């Protein structure tokens, strides 16, 4: 089994660097941030919706109690 030389390792690194260059890294980070911000926004909307429904139910219940 031949030992890999430093030049072979550099060739592998060049292929990896070419495949995952700075543009790919930036795009991947952007997609990750976009995904998490979408999930957090969706969660916040759901929480606000539940709070609105509860407040509406409470206020309509109070109106019914008062003749």
PyMOL Python script that loads the backbone (N, CA, C, O; Angstrom):
from pymol import cmd

cmd.read_pdbstr("""\
ATOM      1  N   UNK A   1       0.845  -1.175   0.000  1.00  0.00           N
ATOM      2  CA  UNK A   1       0.000   0.000   0.000  1.00  0.00           C
ATOM      3  C   UNK A   1       0.891   1.238   0.000  1.00  0.00           C
ATOM      4  O   UNK A   1       1.610   1.480   0.969  1.00  0.00           O
ATOM      5  N   UNK A   2       0.851   2.019  -1.067  1.00  0.00           N
ATOM      6  CA  UNK A   2       1.726   3.193  -1.137  1.00  0.00           C
ATOM      7  C   UNK A   2       1.248   4.291  -0.196  1.00  0.00           C
ATOM      8  O   UNK A   2       0.056   4.465   0.055  1.00  0.00           O
ATOM      9  N   UNK A   3       2.207   5.004   0.297  1.00  0.00           N
ATOM     10  CA  UNK A   3       1.928   6.113   1.208  1.00  0.00           C
ATOM     11  C   UNK A   3       1.543   7.347   0.394  1.00  0.00           C
ATOM     12  O   UNK A   3       2.191   7.665  -0.603  1.00  0.00           O
ATOM     13  N   UNK A   4       0.475   8.049   0.828  1.00  0.00           N
ATOM     14  CA  UNK A   4       0.061   9.259   0.116  1.00  0.00           C
ATOM     15  C   UNK A   4       1.067  10.369   0.371  1.00  0.00           C
ATOM     16  O   UNK A   4       1.489  10.603   1.503  1.00  0.00           O
ATOM     17  N   UNK A   5       1.431  11.030  -0.677  1.00  0.00           N
ATOM     18  CA  UNK A   5       2.379  12.129  -0.537  1.00  0.00           C
ATOM     19  C   UNK A   5       1.633  13.423  -0.259  1.00  0.00           C
ATOM     20  O   UNK A   5       0.407  13.490  -0.349  1.00  0.00           O
ATOM     21  N   UNK A   6       2.384  14.425   0.074  1.00  0.00           N
ATOM     22  CA  UNK A   6       1.806  15.735   0.347  1.00  0.00           C
ATOM     23  C   UNK A   6       1.151  16.307  -0.909  1.00  0.00           C
ATOM     24  O   UNK A   6       0.147  17.013  -0.818  1.00  0.00           O
ATOM     25  N   UNK A   7       1.706  16.010  -2.064  1.00  0.00           N
ATOM     26  CA  UNK A   7       1.132  16.510  -3.312  1.00  0.00           C
ATOM     27  C   UNK A   7      -0.230  15.886  -3.573  1.00  0.00           C
ATOM     28  O   UNK A   7      -1.132  16.562  -4.068  1.00  0.00           O
ATOM     29  N   UNK A   8      -0.393  14.598  -3.247  1.00  0.00           N
ATOM     30  CA  UNK A   8      -1.695  13.961  -3.417  1.00  0.00           C
ATOM     31  C   UNK A   8      -2.729  14.603  -2.501  1.00  0.00           C
ATOM     32  O   UNK A   8      -3.873  14.829  -2.895  1.00  0.00           O
ATOM     33  N   UNK A   9      -2.312  14.893  -1.280  1.00  0.00           N
ATOM     34  CA  UNK A   9      -3.220  15.537  -0.336  1.00  0.00           C
ATOM     35  C   UNK A   9      -3.604  16.931  -0.816  1.00  0.00           C
ATOM     36  O   UNK A   9      -4.752  17.346  -0.653  1.00  0.00           O
ATOM     37  N   UNK A  10      -2.668  17.653  -1.400  1.00  0.00           N
ATOM     38  CA  UNK A  10      -2.966  18.992  -1.898  1.00  0.00           C
ATOM     39  C   UNK A  10      -3.944  18.927  -3.072  1.00  0.00           C
ATOM     40  O   UNK A  10      -4.803  19.799  -3.211  1.00  0.00           O
ATOM     41  N   UNK A  11      -3.821  17.907  -3.913  1.00  0.00           N
ATOM     42  CA  UNK A  11      -4.761  17.749  -5.018  1.00  0.00           C
ATOM     43  C   UNK A  11      -6.175  17.513  -4.517  1.00  0.00           C
ATOM     44  O   UNK A  11      -7.137  18.053  -5.063  1.00  0.00           O
ATOM     45  N   UNK A  12      -6.292  16.698  -3.470  1.00  0.00           N
ATOM     46  CA  UNK A  12      -7.599  16.436  -2.876  1.00  0.00           C
ATOM     47  C   UNK A  12      -8.170  17.716  -2.270  1.00  0.00           C
ATOM     48  O   UNK A  12      -9.363  17.991  -2.393  1.00  0.00           O
ATOM     49  N   UNK A  13      -7.308  18.495  -1.615  1.00  0.00           N
ATOM     50  CA  UNK A  13      -7.754  19.747  -1.002  1.00  0.00           C
ATOM     51  C   UNK A  13      -8.180  20.750  -2.069  1.00  0.00           C
ATOM     52  O   UNK A  13      -9.151  21.483  -1.878  1.00  0.00           O
ATOM     53  N   UNK A  14      -7.470  20.788  -3.177  1.00  0.00           N
ATOM     54  CA  UNK A  14      -7.842  21.709  -4.258  1.00  0.00           C
ATOM     55  C   UNK A  14      -9.205  21.343  -4.837  1.00  0.00           C
ATOM     56  O   UNK A  14     -10.007  22.223  -5.148  1.00  0.00           O
ATOM     57  N   UNK A  15      -9.468  20.041  -4.981  1.00  0.00           N
ATOM     58  CA  UNK A  15     -10.776  19.611  -5.476  1.00  0.00           C
ATOM     59  C   UNK A  15     -11.877  20.005  -4.498  1.00  0.00           C
ATOM     60  O   UNK A  15     -12.945  20.466  -4.902  1.00  0.00           O
ATOM     61  N   UNK A  16     -11.607  19.821  -3.216  1.00  0.00           N
ATOM     62  CA  UNK A  16     -12.585  20.177  -2.196  1.00  0.00           C
ATOM     63  C   UNK A  16     -12.813  21.690  -2.165  1.00  0.00           C
ATOM     64  O   UNK A  16     -13.950  22.151  -2.065  1.00  0.00           O
ATOM     65  N   UNK A  17     -11.732  22.452  -2.251  1.00  0.00           N
ATOM     66  CA  UNK A  17     -11.842  23.912  -2.232  1.00  0.00           C
ATOM     67  C   UNK A  17     -12.582  24.417  -3.468  1.00  0.00           C
ATOM     68  O   UNK A  17     -13.334  25.388  -3.386  1.00  0.00           O
ATOM     69  N   UNK A  18     -12.377  23.769  -4.602  1.00  0.00           N
ATOM     70  CA  UNK A  18     -13.062  24.179  -5.816  1.00  0.00           C
ATOM     71  C   UNK A  18     -14.557  23.875  -5.711  1.00  0.00           C
ATOM     72  O   UNK A  18     -15.392  24.654  -6.169  1.00  0.00           O
ATOM     73  N   UNK A  19     -14.879  22.739  -5.105  1.00  0.00           N
ATOM     74  CA  UNK A  19     -16.287  22.359  -4.980  1.00  0.00           C
ATOM     75  C   UNK A  19     -17.009  23.224  -3.942  1.00  0.00           C
ATOM     76  O   UNK A  19     -18.141  23.652  -4.167  1.00  0.00           O
ATOM     77  N   UNK A  20     -16.360  23.476  -2.824  1.00  0.00           N
ATOM     78  CA  UNK A  20     -16.962  24.275  -1.753  1.00  0.00           C
ATOM     79  C   UNK A  20     -16.211  25.590  -1.620  1.00  0.00           C
ATOM     80  O   UNK A  20     -15.587  25.856  -0.593  1.00  0.00           O
ATOM     81  N   UNK A  21     -16.270  26.396  -2.644  1.00  0.00           N
ATOM     82  CA  UNK A  21     -15.588  27.684  -2.634  1.00  0.00           C
ATOM     83  C   UNK A  21     -16.346  28.691  -1.786  1.00  0.00           C
ATOM     84  O   UNK A  21     -17.371  28.364  -1.186  1.00  0.00           O
ATOM     85  N   UNK A  22     -15.847  29.900  -1.739  1.00  0.00           N
ATOM     86  CA  UNK A  22     -16.483  30.940  -0.915  1.00  0.00           C
ATOM     87  C   UNK A  22     -17.940  31.199  -1.294  1.00  0.00           C
ATOM     88  O   UNK A  22     -18.772  31.467  -0.427  1.00  0.00           O
ATOM     89  N   UNK A  23     -18.240  31.122  -2.567  1.00  0.00           N
ATOM     90  CA  UNK A  23     -19.624  31.341  -2.997  1.00  0.00           C
ATOM     91  C   UNK A  23     -20.568  30.293  -2.451  1.00  0.00           C
ATOM     92  O   UNK A  23     -21.676  30.608  -2.018  1.00  0.00           O
ATOM     93  N   UNK A  24     -20.125  29.038  -2.473  1.00  0.00           N
ATOM     94  CA  UNK A  24     -20.958  27.963  -1.936  1.00  0.00           C
ATOM     95  C   UNK A  24     -21.143  28.099  -0.427  1.00  0.00           C
ATOM     96  O   UNK A  24     -22.222  27.831   0.101  1.00  0.00           O
ATOM     97  N   UNK A  25     -20.094  28.512   0.254  1.00  0.00           N
ATOM     98  CA  UNK A  25     -20.182  28.689   1.708  1.00  0.00           C
ATOM     99  C   UNK A  25     -21.166  29.804   2.043  1.00  0.00           C
ATOM    100  O   UNK A  25     -21.993  29.655   2.943  1.00  0.00           O
ATOM    101  N   UNK A  26     -21.081  30.912   1.326  1.00  0.00           N
ATOM    102  CA  UNK A  26     -21.987  32.040   1.569  1.00  0.00           C
ATOM    103  C   UNK A  26     -23.429  31.634   1.279  1.00  0.00           C
ATOM    104  O   UNK A  26     -24.330  31.945   2.058  1.00  0.00           O
ATOM    105  N   UNK A  27     -23.652  30.945   0.168  1.00  0.00           N
ATOM    106  CA  UNK A  27     -25.008  30.514  -0.174  1.00  0.00           C
ATOM    107  C   UNK A  27     -25.566  29.537   0.854  1.00  0.00           C
ATOM    108  O   UNK A  27     -26.741  29.621   1.214  1.00  0.00           O
ATOM    109  N   UNK A  28     -24.742  28.620   1.326  1.00  0.00           N
ATOM    110  CA  UNK A  28     -25.183  27.657   2.333  1.00  0.00           C
ATOM    111  C   UNK A  28     -25.537  28.358   3.635  1.00  0.00           C
ATOM    112  O   UNK A  28     -26.564  28.058   4.243  1.00  0.00           O
ATOM    113  N   UNK A  29     -24.698  29.286   4.065  1.00  0.00           N
ATOM    114  CA  UNK A  29     -24.990  30.041   5.291  1.00  0.00           C
ATOM    115  C   UNK A  29     -26.266  30.861   5.132  1.00  0.00           C
ATOM    116  O   UNK A  29     -27.066  30.945   6.064  1.00  0.00           O
ATOM    117  N   UNK A  30     -26.463  31.460   3.976  1.00  0.00           N
ATOM    118  CA  UNK A  30     -27.677  32.233   3.730  1.00  0.00           C
ATOM    119  C   UNK A  30     -28.913  31.351   3.827  1.00  0.00           C
ATOM    120  O   UNK A  30     -29.912  31.747   4.428  1.00  0.00           O
ATOM    121  N   UNK A  31     -28.854  30.156   3.239  1.00  0.00           N
ATOM    122  CA  UNK A  31     -29.997  29.253   3.295  1.00  0.00           C
ATOM    123  C   UNK A  31     -30.298  28.800   4.719  1.00  0.00           C
ATOM    124  O   UNK A  31     -31.461  28.675   5.104  1.00  0.00           O
ATOM    125  N   UNK A  32     -29.248  28.556   5.500  1.00  0.00           N
ATOM    126  CA  UNK A  32     -29.444  28.147   6.895  1.00  0.00           C
ATOM    127  C   UNK A  32     -30.100  29.273   7.689  1.00  0.00           C
ATOM    128  O   UNK A  32     -31.041  29.034   8.445  1.00  0.00           O
ATOM    129  N   UNK A  33     -29.604  30.503   7.517  1.00  0.00           N
ATOM    130  CA  UNK A  33     -30.181  31.651   8.224  1.00  0.00           C
ATOM    131  C   UNK A  33     -31.626  31.869   7.783  1.00  0.00           C
ATOM    132  O   UNK A  33     -32.488  32.150   8.615  1.00  0.00           O
ATOM    133  N   UNK A  34     -31.898  31.745   6.500  1.00  0.00           N
ATOM    134  CA  UNK A  34     -33.250  31.917   5.976  1.00  0.00           C
ATOM    135  C   UNK A  34     -34.200  30.877   6.559  1.00  0.00           C
ATOM    136  O   UNK A  34     -35.330  31.203   6.920  1.00  0.00           O
ATOM    137  N   UNK A  35     -33.754  29.640   6.653  1.00  0.00           N
ATOM    138  CA  UNK A  35     -34.580  28.570   7.202  1.00  0.00           C
ATOM    139  C   UNK A  35     -34.924  28.833   8.667  1.00  0.00           C
ATOM    140  O   UNK A  35     -36.087  28.743   9.062  1.00  0.00           O
ATOM    141  N   UNK A  36     -33.907  29.160   9.471  1.00  0.00           N
ATOM    142  CA  UNK A  36     -34.156  29.391  10.889  1.00  0.00           C
ATOM    143  C   UNK A  36     -34.993  30.644  11.131  1.00  0.00           C
ATOM    144  O   UNK A  36     -35.838  30.652  12.026  1.00  0.00           O
ATOM    145  N   UNK A  37     -34.776  31.690  10.359  1.00  0.00           N
ATOM    146  CA  UNK A  37     -35.582  32.899  10.549  1.00  0.00           C
ATOM    147  C   UNK A  37     -37.034  32.645  10.147  1.00  0.00           C
ATOM    148  O   UNK A  37     -37.950  33.190  10.763  1.00  0.00           O
ATOM    149  N   UNK A  38     -37.252  31.823   9.120  1.00  0.00           N
ATOM    150  CA  UNK A  38     -38.611  31.464   8.731  1.00  0.00           C
ATOM    151  C   UNK A  38     -39.296  30.671   9.831  1.00  0.00           C
ATOM    152  O   UNK A  38     -40.457  30.924  10.153  1.00  0.00           O
ATOM    153  N   UNK A  39     -38.582  29.711  10.409  1.00  0.00           N
ATOM    154  CA  UNK A  39     -39.154  28.915  11.496  1.00  0.00           C
ATOM    155  C   UNK A  39     -39.474  29.773  12.715  1.00  0.00           C
ATOM    156  O   UNK A  39     -40.533  29.616  13.324  1.00  0.00           O
ATOM    157  N   UNK A  40     -38.572  30.674  13.071  1.00  0.00           N
ATOM    158  CA  UNK A  40     -38.816  31.543  14.220  1.00  0.00           C
ATOM    159  C   UNK A  40     -39.982  32.498  13.970  1.00  0.00           C
ATOM    160  O   UNK A  40     -40.779  32.751  14.873  1.00  0.00           O
ATOM    161  N   UNK A  41     -40.085  33.024  12.761  1.00  0.00           N
ATOM    162  CA  UNK A  41     -41.194  33.914  12.421  1.00  0.00           C
ATOM    163  C   UNK A  41     -42.515  33.160  12.472  1.00  0.00           C
ATOM    164  O   UNK A  41     -43.506  33.672  12.994  1.00  0.00           O
ATOM    165  N   UNK A  42     -42.533  31.944  11.930  1.00  0.00           N
ATOM    166  CA  UNK A  42     -43.742  31.128  11.963  1.00  0.00           C
ATOM    167  C   UNK A  42     -44.161  30.850  13.406  1.00  0.00           C
ATOM    168  O   UNK A  42     -45.345  30.924  13.734  1.00  0.00           O
ATOM    169  N   UNK A  43     -43.204  30.533  14.259  1.00  0.00           N
ATOM    170  CA  UNK A  43     -43.506  30.260  15.670  1.00  0.00           C
ATOM    171  C   UNK A  43     -44.074  31.506  16.352  1.00  0.00           C
ATOM    172  O   UNK A  43     -45.029  31.413  17.124  1.00  0.00           O
ATOM    173  N   UNK A  44     -43.495  32.654  16.072  1.00  0.00           N
ATOM    174  CA  UNK A  44     -43.982  33.899  16.666  1.00  0.00           C
ATOM    175  C   UNK A  44     -45.397  34.213  16.200  1.00  0.00           C
ATOM    176  O   UNK A  44     -46.218  34.674  16.993  1.00  0.00           O
ATOM    177  N   UNK A  45     -45.692  33.971  14.934  1.00  0.00           N
ATOM    178  CA  UNK A  45     -47.041  34.196  14.414  1.00  0.00           C
ATOM    179  C   UNK A  45     -48.030  33.280  15.118  1.00  0.00           C
ATOM    180  O   UNK A  45     -49.126  33.716  15.471  1.00  0.00           O
ATOM    181  N   UNK A  46     -47.668  32.030  15.326  1.00  0.00           N
ATOM    182  CA  UNK A  46     -48.559  31.094  16.016  1.00  0.00           C
ATOM    183  C   UNK A  46     -48.820  31.532  17.463  1.00  0.00           C
ATOM    184  O   UNK A  46     -49.949  31.441  17.944  1.00  0.00           O
ATOM    185  N   UNK A  47     -47.792  31.999  18.145  1.00  0.00           N
ATOM    186  CA  UNK A  47     -47.953  32.466  19.525  1.00  0.00           C
ATOM    187  C   UNK A  47     -48.861  33.694  19.568  1.00  0.00           C
ATOM    188  O   UNK A  47     -49.747  33.778  20.419  1.00  0.00           O
ATOM    189  N   UNK A  48     -48.651  34.636  18.666  1.00  0.00           N
ATOM    190  CA  UNK A  48     -49.495  35.835  18.620  1.00  0.00           C
ATOM    191  C   UNK A  48     -50.937  35.492  18.261  1.00  0.00           C
ATOM    192  O   UNK A  48     -51.871  36.095  18.790  1.00  0.00           O
ATOM    193  N   UNK A  49     -51.117  34.535  17.371  1.00  0.00           N
ATOM    194  CA  UNK A  49     -52.466  34.109  16.995  1.00  0.00           C
ATOM    195  C   UNK A  49     -53.184  33.500  18.197  1.00  0.00           C
ATOM    196  O   UNK A  49     -54.346  33.820  18.450  1.00  0.00           O
ATOM    197  N   UNK A  50     -52.509  32.629  18.937  1.00  0.00           N
ATOM    198  CA  UNK A  50     -53.115  32.025  20.126  1.00  0.00           C
ATOM    199  C   UNK A  50     -53.468  33.088  21.166  1.00  0.00           C
ATOM    200  O   UNK A  50     -54.533  33.028  21.780  1.00  0.00           O
ATOM    201  N   UNK A  51     -52.585  34.051  21.360  1.00  0.00           N
ATOM    202  CA  UNK A  51     -52.860  35.124  22.318  1.00  0.00           C
ATOM    203  C   UNK A  51     -54.063  35.948  21.869  1.00  0.00           C
ATOM    204  O   UNK A  51     -54.883  36.342  22.698  1.00  0.00           O
ATOM    205  N   UNK A  52     -54.176  36.209  20.591  1.00  0.00           N
ATOM    206  CA  UNK A  52     -55.315  36.972  20.068  1.00  0.00           C
ATOM    207  C   UNK A  52     -56.617  36.205  20.269  1.00  0.00           C
ATOM    208  O   UNK A  52     -57.628  36.785  20.663  1.00  0.00           O
ATOM    209  N   UNK A  53     -56.592  34.898  19.997  1.00  0.00           N
ATOM    210  CA  UNK A  53     -57.794  34.080  20.170  1.00  0.00           C
ATOM    211  C   UNK A  53     -58.208  34.053  21.634  1.00  0.00           C
ATOM    212  O   UNK A  53     -59.393  34.176  21.946  1.00  0.00           O
ATOM    213  N   UNK A  54     -57.245  33.894  22.533  1.00  0.00           N
ATOM    214  CA  UNK A  54     -57.565  33.884  23.967  1.00  0.00           C
ATOM    215  C   UNK A  54     -58.141  35.223  24.417  1.00  0.00           C
ATOM    216  O   UNK A  54     -59.123  35.269  25.158  1.00  0.00           O
ATOM    217  N   UNK A  55     -57.527  36.300  23.969  1.00  0.00           N
ATOM    218  CA  UNK A  55     -58.004  37.634  24.351  1.00  0.00           C
ATOM    219  C   UNK A  55     -59.406  37.881  23.795  1.00  0.00           C
ATOM    220  O   UNK A  55     -60.249  38.465  24.476  1.00  0.00           O
ATOM    221  N   UNK A  56     -59.655  37.447  22.583  1.00  0.00           N
ATOM    222  CA  UNK A  56     -60.981  37.618  21.989  1.00  0.00           C
ATOM    223  C   UNK A  56     -62.021  36.806  22.744  1.00  0.00           C
ATOM    224  O   UNK A  56     -63.136  37.276  22.973  1.00  0.00           O
ATOM    225  N   UNK A  57     -61.661  35.590  23.130  1.00  0.00           N
ATOM    226  CA  UNK A  57     -62.594  34.741  23.874  1.00  0.00           C
ATOM    227  C   UNK A  57     -62.883  35.339  25.245  1.00  0.00           C
ATOM    228  O   UNK A  57     -64.024  35.308  25.707  1.00  0.00           O
ATOM    229  N   UNK A  58     -61.871  35.876  25.892  1.00  0.00           N
ATOM    230  CA  UNK A  58     -62.075  36.480  27.209  1.00  0.00           C
ATOM    231  C   UNK A  58     -62.923  37.742  27.111  1.00  0.00           C
ATOM    232  O   UNK A  58     -63.815  37.958  27.933  1.00  0.00           O
ATOM    233  N   UNK A  59     -62.654  38.564  26.128  1.00  0.00           N
ATOM    234  CA  UNK A  59     -63.410  39.814  26.011  1.00  0.00           C
ATOM    235  C   UNK A  59     -64.851  39.537  25.597  1.00  0.00           C
ATOM    236  O   UNK A  59     -65.757  40.237  26.048  1.00  0.00           O
ATOM    237  N   UNK A  60     -65.084  38.549  24.761  1.00  0.00           N
ATOM    238  CA  UNK A  60     -66.461  38.223  24.384  1.00  0.00           C
ATOM    239  C   UNK A  60     -67.187  37.565  25.552  1.00  0.00           C
ATOM    240  O   UNK A  60     -68.397  37.740  25.694  1.00  0.00           O
ATOM    241  N   UNK A  61     -66.484  36.819  26.382  1.00  0.00           N
ATOM    242  CA  UNK A  61     -67.084  36.225  27.573  1.00  0.00           C
ATOM    243  C   UNK A  61     -67.457  37.281  28.579  1.00  0.00           C
ATOM    244  O   UNK A  61     -68.486  37.154  29.243  1.00  0.00           O
ATOM    245  N   UNK A  62     -66.662  38.316  28.715  1.00  0.00           N
ATOM    246  CA  UNK A  62     -66.964  39.407  29.642  1.00  0.00           C
ATOM    247  C   UNK A  62     -68.168  40.201  29.165  1.00  0.00           C
ATOM    248  O   UNK A  62     -68.969  40.662  29.978  1.00  0.00           O
ATOM    249  N   UNK A  63     -68.303  40.364  27.870  1.00  0.00           N
ATOM    250  CA  UNK A  63     -69.443  41.099  27.331  1.00  0.00           C
ATOM    251  C   UNK A  63     -70.750  40.345  27.586  1.00  0.00           C
ATOM    252  O   UNK A  63     -71.783  40.959  27.850  1.00  0.00           O
ATOM    253  N   UNK A  64     -70.699  39.028  27.508  1.00  0.00           N
ATOM    254  CA  UNK A  64     -71.904  38.233  27.720  1.00  0.00           C
ATOM    255  C   UNK A  64     -72.358  38.296  29.174  1.00  0.00           C
ATOM    256  O   UNK A  64     -73.555  38.242  29.458  1.00  0.00           O
ATOM    257  N   UNK A  65     -71.416  38.410  30.082  1.00  0.00           N
ATOM    258  CA  UNK A  65     -71.772  38.446  31.496  1.00  0.00           C
ATOM    259  C   UNK A  65     -72.483  39.756  31.855  1.00  0.00           C
ATOM    260  O   UNK A  65     -73.344  39.775  32.734  1.00  0.00           O
ATOM    261  N   UNK A  66     -72.129  40.820  31.190  1.00  0.00           N
ATOM    262  CA  UNK A  66     -72.745  42.117  31.484  1.00  0.00           C
ATOM    263  C   UNK A  66     -73.995  42.273  30.622  1.00  0.00           C
ATOM    264  O   UNK A  66     -73.890  42.259  29.396  1.00  0.00           O
ATOM    265  N   UNK A  67     -75.180  42.423  31.228  1.00  0.00           N
ATOM    266  CA  UNK A  67     -76.407  42.561  30.417  1.00  0.00           C
ATOM    267  C   UNK A  67     -76.553  43.922  29.795  1.00  0.00           C
ATOM    268  O   UNK A  67     -77.530  44.178  29.092  1.00  0.00           O
TER     269      UNK A  67
END
""", "prot")
cmd.dss("prot")
cmd.show_as("cartoon", "prot")
cmd.util.cbc("prot")
cmd.orient("prot")
